[in-house]
């Protein structure tokens, strides 16, 4: 896994821990961001 992707994941985990409530929209946006970065890294 790339450093950038790992950083995003760490950031997402820290964010979800600081906020007790996380919405499906937040998760979806985070997931789409991960896919976007993963696609860029592959190129």
ZIMOLIN-V610522 format. One record per residue. N is the residue number from 1. RES is the residue in three letters. PSI is psi in whole degrees, -180 to 180 (NA if undefined). OMEGA is omega in whole degrees, 0 to 359 (999 if undefined). Layout:
n->(N & N)
res->(RES & RES)
psi->(PSI & PSI)
omega->(OMEGA & OMEGA)
//
This chain:
n->(1 & 2 & 3 & 4 & 5 & 6 & 7 & 8 & 9 & 10 & 11 & 12 & 13 & 14 & 15 & 16 & 17 & 18 & 19 & 20 & 21 & 22 & 23 & 24 & 25 & 26 & 27 & 28 & 29 & 30 & 31 & 32 & 33 & 34 & 35 & 36 & 37 & 38 & 39 & 40 & 41 & 42 & 43)
res->(UNK & UNK & UNK & UNK & UNK & UNK & UNK & UNK & UNK & UNK & UNK & UNK & UNK & UNK & UNK & UNK & UNK & UNK & UNK & UNK & UNK & UNK & UNK & UNK & UNK & UNK & UNK & UNK & UNK & UNK & UNK & UNK & UNK & UNK & UNK & UNK & UNK & UNK & UNK & UNK & UNK & UNK & UNK)
psi->(142 & 159 & -42 & -45 & -42 & -39 & -42 & -43 & -45 & -43 & -41 & -41 & -42 & -39 & -44 & -26 & -35 & -26 & 117 & -30 & 127 & 130 & 161 & -32 & -40 & -47 & -42 & -44 & -40 & -41 & -44 & -37 & -41 & -45 & -43 & -47 & -43 & -38 & -41 & -43 & -35 & -31 & NA)
omega->(183 & 180 & 182 & 180 & 180 & 178 & 178 & 181 & 178 & 180 & 180 & 180 & 179 & 180 & 183 & 178 & 181 & 177 & 182 & 182 & 179 & 185 & 179 & 180 & 177 & 180 & 182 & 179 & 180 & 180 & 179 & 178 & 178 & 179 & 181 & 180 & 180 & 180 & 179 & 182 & 181 & 185 & 999)
//
